[in-house]
């Protein structure tokens, strides 16, 4: 029988570890603040920067640098990490049909989803700008961002729910097909279009973020510039093309880049809705499968390295 005392006795060492780390953290920075307050002269800034940056860099290297090096080493080892196999895992990645398909699907995600997300976000931000009570529609559009992609995937699984042609449709999308007089299909099995139906979930969840960031940038455009352009005859789409877009170009690039990195790492939508089956697999999902389903750590590590290399130029 599980009792509170047994739970506390097994958790107590972990609680002590947490307390120790917290005390160590605040103790170090308490000493750093006290020492920094007493520093005088030209060396004050350099010493203060060192006191605050060095621990952060150590933590970053411990939490990110060491695992990255370990992953790189694992990518040159066999499935059970018992021996070195050179570039065999990378050769497998580039010559196996399923992995090449995952590469192609990932490329589709990286090219299409960020462009659609950024375009929709910019359009919505422009249309809602200076609108009365704009916070209400913006809140509704942003709401999916508060839902995890796993939760969003479950919602859209219900939306895509399929019943035979002669039976009542339980999914909204299938019912829309019926109303339009189209043949009802199981959309998540309909290759290659199922990849685009999965992208809808990412676009639905991320567009609110793009809209909020771009809306803030649009509100930062000086009103004098817009008024001058309007005096020159720029209105509607011409004003949007000649003033709004150039003024928020940097923010557009930031949103586009963020969305592209997000699609490269995307795993939960594919894993939840199709499990990578029916020709919908992507690199991140296959990486998780290789590590935790097939227990082939060499293959999983090589895919992780390839994803990391793909993120760098973006």
WOCOR-V244114 format. One line per field, one symbol per residue. psi: psi as a letter, one per 30 degrees, with the letter a starting at -180 (. if undefined). Layout:
psi=???
//
This chain:
psi=kkleeeeeeffeeeeeeeeeeeeeeeeefeeeeeeeffklaffeeeeeeeefeeeeeeeeeefeeeeeeeeeeefglaeggflkgbgeeeeeeffkeeeeeeeeeeeeeeeeeeeeeeeeeeeeeeefkgkkhffeeeeeefefffklfeeeeeefeeegkklleglkkfkeeeeeeeefglkkljeffikgffeefeeeeeeeffeeeeeeeeeeeeffkkfeeeeeeefggjlbeeeeefeeeefgeeeeeeeeeeeeeeeefkeeeeeeefgglhhgkleeeeeeeeefefhifeeeeeeeeeeeeeeee.
//
